[in-house]
Amino acid sequence: MLIEVNPENPQARLINKVVEILRKGGVIAYPTDTYYGIGCDIMNKKAIQKIYLLKQRDKKQPFSFVCSNLKNISNYAKVSNYAYKTMRRLLPGPYTFILEGSKLVPKIMLTNRKMAGIRVPNHPIPLSLVEGLGNPIISTSASTPEGEIFYDASLIHDFFGSRIDAVIDGGPVPGGPSSVISLQHDAPEVIREGLGDVSIFE
C-alpha cells in the first residue's frame, strides 16, 4: 500500500491509518531527514524479526530507533546532563546518538553492552508516527540486503511488494546517512560522519 502524505503538514487521518498498521505488527517505509527508513513498533518482537529478514541482517546488529523528542528519549535511554545539553543543541536533526538503553527497551534492540542508537529526525512524518503510536519506531535505511539504497517511495513499494505493509510517500529526501555519535560515559566519539555537522565534537 502506497500512501501519499504531506511531508510538511502530515494529514492526521493518514498518520492514524499508518499507526493502526504499526499497532497490528505491520512493517512500514517512511521518509526521514536522511534516507527513507523501514520501521515497526519497537515493542513488537515479531515485526522486528520481519525487518531482520527483509534486511538479511545479523541479529547481533541492533537497529536504531526514532523517538519524538528529548523527553521521549529519556524514557528509553539513560541521559546525563551532558548528553541532554548536547542533544538539545542538535536535535531534531540528522544524528544518531548511542546511549545506554533503559529497561523499557526490548533486549533485541540493544547491543551486548546495553547500548541503543536513538534518532529524532527533523521530519514531521516519523515524529507524528511515534507520537501517534506512543512507542518509538525502528529506523533502518530502506535498502536491498546488498546495501543498494532507495531514494524514492514508489521504488521501495515495487521492490518489497507485500513484504512491507505500507510505504509512505513523503516526496524526496536528502539521501545521506545520519552522523553517529556515541555519548557513552560523557565522552563523545564520532562513529560516522554523515549529514549532521560534527565539528562541535572535534
C-alpha positions in Angstrom: 0.0 0.0 0.0 1.5 3.3 -1.1 0.2 6.3 0.9 1.0 9.9 -0.1 1.4 12.1 3.0 2.2 15.8 3.0 5.8 16.0 4.3 5.4 19.4 5.9 2.0 19.0 7.4 1.1 15.3 7.6 -2.7 14.6 7.4 -3.8 13.2 10.8 -6.2 10.8 9.1 -3.4 9.2 7.1 -0.9 9.2 10.1 -3.6 7.4 12.1 -4.1 4.9 9.4 -0.4 4.0 9.4 -0.3 4.0 13.2 -3.0 1.3 13.1 -0.8 -0.8 10.8 2.1 -0.4 13.2 -0.2 -1.4 16.2 -1.1 -4.6 14.4 2.6 -5.5 14.0 2.9 -4.1 10.5 6.2 -3.0 8.8 6.3 0.4 7.0 8.6 2.6 5.0 8.7 6.3 5.7 10.7 9.4 4.8 13.2 11.0 7.2 15.7 13.9 7.1 18.4 11.4 5.8 17.1 8.4 3.8 13.7 6.6 3.6 13.5 4.3 6.6 12.0 0.9 7.2 10.4 0.6 10.6 7.9 -1.0 13.0 6.8 -0.6 16.7 9.9 -1.4 18.8 7.7 -3.2 21.3 6.6 -5.8 18.6 9.2 -8.6 18.5 7.6 -10.4 15.6 7.7 -7.2 13.5 11.3 -6.6 14.4 12.2 -10.1 13.3 10.4 -9.4 9.9 12.7 -6.4 9.4 15.8 -8.5 10.2 14.6 -10.9 7.5 13.9 -8.1 5.0 17.4 -6.6 5.5 19.1 -10.1 5.9 20.8 -8.6 8.9 22.7 -10.3 11.7 20.6 -10.3 15.0 23.8 -9.1 16.8 23.5 -5.8 15.0 20.6 -3.9 16.6 18.6 -1.3 14.7 18.4 2.3 15.9 15.0 3.8 16.6 13.2 7.1 16.4 11.9 9.0 19.4 9.7 12.0 19.1 11.6 14.5 21.3 14.2 14.7 24.1 11.7 14.0 26.8 10.7 10.8 24.9 14.4 9.8 24.7 14.8 9.9 28.5 12.2 7.1 28.8 14.3 4.8 26.6 17.9 5.8 27.5 20.0 7.0 30.4 20.5 10.6 29.6 23.2 12.5 31.6 23.2 16.3 31.9 26.0 16.4 29.3 24.1 14.2 26.9 20.9 16.2 27.4 22.7 19.5 26.6 24.4 18.1 23.6 21.3 16.6 22.1 19.2 19.7 22.8 21.6 21.7 20.6 21.4 19.2 17.7 18.0 17.6 17.7 15.8 17.3 15.8 18.4 16.6 13.1 20.3 14.1 11.1 22.1 12.4 14.0 22.0 9.0 15.7 23.1 9.1 19.3 24.5 6.0 21.0 23.3 5.9 24.7 22.8 3.3 27.3 19.3 1.9 26.9 16.7 1.9 29.7 14.7 -1.1 30.9 11.9 -0.2 28.6 13.9 -1.1 25.5 13.5 -4.7 24.3 16.7 -6.7 24.6 16.7 -7.3 20.8 17.2 -3.5 20.3 20.4 -3.3 22.5 24.0 -4.2 21.8 25.8 -6.6 24.1 26.9 -3.5 26.1 23.3 -2.5 26.5 23.7 0.5 24.2 21.0 1.8 21.8 21.1 4.1 18.8 18.5 6.8 19.0 17.2 9.3 16.4 14.9 12.4 16.5 14.8 13.2 12.8 13.9 16.7 11.6 10.9 15.4 9.7 7.3 15.7 10.7 6.2 12.3 9.3 8.2 10.0 11.6 7.8 12.3 14.6 4.0 12.2 14.2 4.0 8.4 13.8 5.9 8.0 17.1 3.6 10.4 18.9 0.5 8.7 17.5 1.8 5.2 18.3 3.1 6.1 21.8 6.2 4.0 21.2 9.4 4.6 19.2 9.7 3.0 15.8 12.7 1.3 14.2 14.9 3.3 11.9 16.9 1.4 9.3 17.6 2.6 5.8 15.3 1.3 3.0 17.8 -0.7 1.1 18.3 -4.1 -0.5 20.2 -6.7 1.5 23.2 -5.9 -0.7 23.1 -2.3 0.5 21.6 -0.5 -2.5 19.6 2.4 -1.1 16.2 3.5 -2.5 15.6 7.3 -2.7 12.0 7.0 -4.0 8.9 5.7 -2.3 7.5 4.0 -5.4 10.7 2.1 -5.9 10.6 0.8 -2.3 7.0 -0.2 -2.9 7.9 -2.1 -6.1 10.9 -3.8 -4.6 9.4 -5.0 -1.3 5.8 -5.5 -2.5 3.7 -7.2 0.1 6.6 -7.7 2.4 6.0 -4.2 3.6 2.5 -3.3 4.8 2.6 0.4 3.9 5.0 2.8 2.2 4.6 6.5 3.0 5.4 8.7 0.0 6.6 11.9 1.5 8.4 13.1 -1.6 12.2 13.5 -2.0 14.7 13.0 1.0 18.2 14.4 1.4 19.7 11.0 0.7 22.7 10.8 3.0 23.4 8.9 6.3 23.0 10.4 9.8 26.1 11.3 11.8 26.5 8.7 14.5 27.9 10.0 17.9 28.5 7.8 20.9 27.8 9.7 24.2 28.9 6.7 26.4 30.4 7.9 29.7 30.0 11.5 28.6 33.0 11.1 26.2 31.7 12.0 22.8 33.0 9.8 20.0 32.1 10.4 16.3 31.5 6.9 14.9 30.4 8.1 11.5 30.3 11.5 9.9 27.1 12.0 7.9 24.7 14.8 7.2 24.9 16.2 10.7 27.7 18.7 11.5 30.1 17.0 13.9 32.5 20.0 14.3 31.4 20.6 17.9 32.9 17.2 18.8 36.3 17.8 17.3 
